[in-house]
Amino acid sequence: MGGRYPHMLLILILLHGANAAVDEPVQKWQTLDGNPPLVIARGGFSGLFPESSPAAYQFAMATGLPEVVLYCDLQLSSDGIGICRSGLKLDKSTLISEVFPKRDKTYKLGNEDVHGWFLLDFTADELLNNVTVTQTILSRPSTFDGIMGMFTLDHVKALNPQTIWINVEYGKFYADHNLNIEDYLLKLPKDFPIAYISSPDVSFLKSIGGKFKGKTKIILRSLWENATEPTLVKSYGDIMNDLNIIKPIVSGILVPKHFIWPTNKDDYLLPSTSLVKDAHALGLEVHASGFANDNFASYNYTHDPAMEYLQYIDNPDFCVDGVLTDFTPTASGAIACLAHTKENALLPTAKPLLATENGERPLIITHNGASGVFSGCTDLAYQQAVRDGADIIDCSVRMSQDGVAFCLGSADLTTSTTAATTFMTKVVTVSEIQNKSGIFSFDLSWSEIETLKPDLNGPYAQVGLKRNPAAKNAGKLLTLPGFLDLAKTSNVSGILIEIEDAPYLATRGLGLVDAVCSALVNASYDKESNQQRVLIQSDDSSVLSVFKKFPKFERVLVIDPVISDASKPSVDEIKELAHSVMVSRGSLVRVHGFFLAGFTDLVQKIHDANLTLHVGVLKNEFMNIGFDYFADPTVEIVTYYTALVTDGIVTEFPATAAAYFKSPCSDLTKNLSYTILSANPGGLERMVPPGALPPALPPAPVLEPSDVIDPPLPPVSVSSPPESTPKADDEASSASSNAGNCLLVAGIAAFLYLSSH
């Protein structure tokens, strides 16, 4: 069973590309030996495949640094064969209970009776030929469950890794049942590349450390602070505070990452401890464990897993010697690409109105500012975006009842302000705007809107992935002139003004287009002397037509529904209206289940028409990112940059994009030994067994001219506003059946796409 995929490594290398040397940046590291920190793959790439499975180990080698360390939690079968498997109970991570339903047992582990299926009760042949492994973490793919067998230590060696790390968690348990892991290790052939042996048991380390010859390093693996080490009868926390106790025995320590960077009760970082410096002063290595892209760590990292690695390897005071991770490529990318680049300049962008070419990168365009960090469209969100390296900051313009233009992500104030706590009597349904009830900006005066506080809500807050709760109500909303003043005094390359709902607002006596034109002219953005770019974005062709009178402005057409293609006549119509298009991610990438199935050729069609293309909206939360991106927002950015060659990336986390475009790995002219690679659509999907995925969705519609051309804008009416439909309390959240067809199609398509990610 363990040999079912003998050619997997070759396949994965072909899928993800082979890296060749040699334009390596010279970097100085604060590790104990001055070399880059190790990437230690816990059970292989266990963030994607079942831990310690053939594919997990092979994929770790294919996607990680060349010197990636393969980590094996070593246990023994009844006939003394070493098998890599974490956790004492096999029924937690395999289907053994289905294969051998009557061979469960109860053992004493310390003072606890543990019931289940145990490795030591089965021969290696029974396990390797009958038992398949499963994923143990619900946020990870279960589609690979039951198709791969268990992996022996010999199987790991056969992959020819440079280094293997053996962790012995249950040495005493096995010794109590006449299976000696120490003897097993000492009898291994001399060519076994075991460079590290770790255990939480000091007596085991002391014993084997005196017998293992060569360069193998002995590492104390620390459990939680309050857990007691059985030999020294001290808590691991006390041992870490007095490392001299273990210095004669070990070469280093493997500790939970919070021993180094603790967090407070609100999940924000506290100052680092002195553990790394203390250990290095004694000549001890420090390796940190617990890294996983789908495991929330701290709000300081803004849901960017690479930022967490950088906190441990690229800070002014210290660098850990290794990171134990479930996501090998993210750790590898942080070390090889993103570290020591904060002061680098961003790669250049293409000239305005020209598609990106070699050596150029896409624009970093914000979505309501840095709205992943502060509430969207507030002064703080825009200031953060400027600091984070955004090229273009955006303002979605809304109108108050008394005609004040201001920036907000939605006309519905309940989505990002505290309006629901103050103005519940204003709840109505306006089907021309959205198919649910809300409190709308055009029903409140600007003085009333100014009394509201911003309300930062992430798209996955209901499942625990909040955004910067300490700043939930921080910042203030900006009028459009206030936004323009902020932009002019910043170093951004330009601004993007988005115009929505102009036809409806005209029927309410509110001239949104006129308000935008006046504000831009008053701020001299129409003058050639102004160096900042101005992008006017709308899903309404009639709105964009108005701005043809401003030759300096670039017009961007939003294509709201997810599309699979665009007919030539529709592209011809777009070319008459706009310089660029803005599309959703689902229009560029086809999905099947939770996997990428392929790319569309929409970017090429747009480029062939001498138009540019922007894609969005990108978010950092791992639940928003397909499995082929490895729960890593940087991999998604790289995919839109290198594989799809888009001209703009619209994101709520501009810092993540900027960090990549400051790295040497974003310079495609360099020949590096490791780089961050694009997702390979279909690569993982082809590994899924038949029937494990739901039927593929039908293709999204093709864009036609009728989808592009809108009716002329109605005149701004000063007559009485049309009646909105108030909703009773028990109906306030129900959907209206009168939503426009385009909104309905867009909503369904967006829902299907996001739910597949």
Number of C-alpha atoms within 10 A of each C-alpha: 17 20 15 12 14 13 10 18 19 12 16 20 16 12 17 17 15 14 18 11 10 11 12 15 11 7 12 10 19 20 21 22 12 12 12 19 24 20 28 31 31 30 27 32 31 26 27 26 27 33 28 31 28 29 28 25 30 27 25 29 27 26 27 26 22 16 14 23 28 30 26 29 22 23 28 26 21 17 13 17 19 22 24 23 25 21 14 19 16 19 19 17 20 24 18 22 16 10 14 14 10 9 13 16 11 12 13 10 12 9 6 9 9 15 13 16 24 23 19 19 16 17 15 21 13 13 21 19 13 16 23 22 26 23 23 17 14 7 14 18 18 17 20 20 21 16 17 25 26 25 26 25 20 14 17 22 17 10 15 12 19 16 18 24 23 22 23 22 19 20 21 18 16 17 12 9 10 12 21 17 23 17 11 13 17 13 9 11 8 10 7 17 16 23 16 19 24 25 23 24 21 19 17 18 20 15 12 18 18 10 10 15 11 9 10 16 18 23 29 24 24 25 17 14 16 11 14 19 19 12 11 14 10 14 18 22 17 15 18 19 14 14 18 13 13 19 15 9 19 21 21 25 26 22 25 21 18 17 20 19 16 18 18 10 7 11 16 17 17 12 11 17 13 14 20 25 20 17 22 20 11 14 14 21 23 28 25 25 21 15 24 20 24 20 13 19 23 18 20 17 19 21 29 25 28 24 20 21 24 18 18 23 25 22 12 8 12 20 24 27 28 22 28 26 27 27 28 34 27 27 31 28 25 23 22 24 24 25 22 21 17 13 8 12 13 20 18 13 19 17 9 11 15 15 23 23 13 11 14 21 25 26 22 27 30 30 30 26 31 30 27 27 26 31 33 31 30 26 20 21 26 29 17 20 31 23 14 17 22 27 22 27 29 29 29 22 26 27 27 20 20 15 16 20 25 23 25 28 21 19 24 22 23 21 18 23 22 18 25 16 9 11 15 13 10 17 24 20 23 22 18 14 20 20 20 20 24 25 22 23 25 22 18 18 15 19 12 15 19 13 12 20 19 27 22 26 23 20 15 14 11 9 8 9 18 20 24 23 18 13 15 19 18 18 18 18 24 20 21 24 19 16 21 21 12 16 21 18 8 14 15 18 17 19 23 22 21 21 20 20 17 24 22 19 23 19 18 19 19 25 20 25 21 12 17 20 16 13 16 17 12 12 15 13 22 18 13 10 8 13 11 17 19 21 21 24 26 25 22 23 25 19 26 21 15 14 18 14 10 14 11 17 17 20 27 27 26 21 19 20 24 25 22 19 19 19 13 15 13 17 21 14 17 22 17 10 23 23 22 28 25 23 23 21 19 22 26 22 19 21 23 18 20 21 24 23 20 16 19 17 15 20 23 16 17 22 18 12 14 15 22 25 26 26 23 19 17 22 24 22 24 24 19 19 22 22 22 23 22 23 28 25 27 24 22 22 23 22 20 23 21 16 14 18 22 26 29 26 25 27 26 26 29 32 22 24 26 21 23 25 28 21 24 24 22 24 19 14 11 15 16 19 15 22 27 24 23 21 24 19 20 18 19 19 22 11 13 16 13 9 8 12 14 10 9 11 12 6 12 15 15 15 20 16 16 10 16 19 16 13 10 12 17 13 12 19 14 11 9 9 12 9 8 11 12 16 18 10 9 7 12 15 15 12 14 15 10 13 17 14 9 11 17 16 16 16 17 13 20 18 12 16 23 16 13 18 20
